[in-house]
């Protein structure tokens, strides 16, 4: 084990070159529905057990299924209402299990990126060939089903290896959602090619807010609005990125929908916001800012 | 560092699920249902009467609400017992104000230990749902099939004999099942099971080896245990979440047909002196809404089944 994978350089928040998003926007806003499949009886990874109870662990398994059967529609309809396209963190195996969901997202021109094959299969202990296999499976399966070449990644259940970022860059991915060090994208240090970290935020992720912070639905709605206000203000100095990572099995419970809808209504009615997808943010960043930021990082590092 | 090659093989990567317990279907694909008198929401109050033994085993896990301290944990034993003595009466008083019949999820051990509760349930016209033998008798993956068969039979036979009720519903202790549980439920003539909260509407499940049983929505996310004990939200916030659930389901009912609101109650939680006031507020509010049908699990099941 290493004390630091040295994936990026320390880069103070103050006095960075200014980012201005399209149409002068100060904040780029994207929503990431995690559309996940959890296996009822998965093989066990030596580093992490997928379920707390013996299989089938009915309560959490059924709750996650509720997200796909019921919650997804609720979330999607509300996003439609406020014209927010999703950037989907996809358990790629779900393409075979639940193609109806995939079709609805394709019809809406939502973006897909990979969240592994299943959220019950972890990257820990994978050798390089195995990790390549899940990346290639992701690229090929999504391409075949949707016509999209995926360019983003969020490791399955956030399980990584030391080589994950290098492999993503080698396979031509534009961004990773796995790193939470900043509210702006940042060039990542990879062996070959280029990769940026895309702000995704675990702190406003519905699962973390509901299951770790144990927030009420109304508090979650308020947190989303407060985060937006803060990042838009800071975006006057240099454009920021805000993502709301969602899971239909959490936010799509009926008692949680109204505060989420209110938060989306608030954000999409504000000035200076670019409502977009992760891919569009990444492409704009590469075109306009990657080199500038890389130079600034190196300049500051040199002192 | 390498994983066995099976870790990257997916033999069950196919349409639908990686199990055969039920079929995949999304919410908008369901046939709309209507409830009696044009009600939009069927509300069912499911009250749990559980027996937590002082020598509760921890294998393979402890049911929520179980013993915590070293033996003898009189603290939790008596706190749970309080629910079966005092708490349940407060809940019944609250329900009586609106003439609401409850569905009572009952361990058979509770019926044996406290015949008063069975008598009272029958007088009120409440429905008994089999809740297993007791909170020590878990159902779980990998358990001995013969043991599980005995547990299901003991629980249903005992409750039927002591109550005279047909006993059509089942909710496993800790909502835990093995892959064979449904087989035993079907073998014992049970019509519905409340463990699978995969949907907001009932759906058919397949028992291994043949036979079917209906899954009845019973939301763990909306239970007093989850919101008040696990999430540590206060009572106002509990009431608010039930109201928000009702309001959202009502909007959906206008577009997609009748919906179901489950209100799971634990007497040692909602039946506490300082808390029952909020239960009353919640029930008052629900009773004042238009288009509410207070029903038992079996009543909802029968109304739903007729329209399939």
Interface residues (C-beta under 8 A of the other chain):
Chain A: X39 X40 X41 X43 X45 X46 X52 X53 X54 X55 X56 X57 X58 X59 X62 X63 X65 X66 X68 X69 X70 X72 X73 X74 X93 X96 X97 X98 X99 X100 X101 X117 X118 X121 X125 X126 X127 X130 X133 X134 X210 X214 X216 X217 X218 X253 X254 X255 X256 X257 X258 X259
Chain B: X1 X2 X3 X4 X6 X7 X8 X10 X12 X13 X14 X15 X16 X17 X18 X19 X24 X25 X26 X27 X28 X60 X61 X140 X141 X142 X143 X172 X175 X176 X177 X178 X179 X195 X196 X197 X198 X199 X200 X219 X220 X221 X222 X230 X231 X232 X233 X237 X240 X241 X242 X244 X245 X247 X248 X249 X252
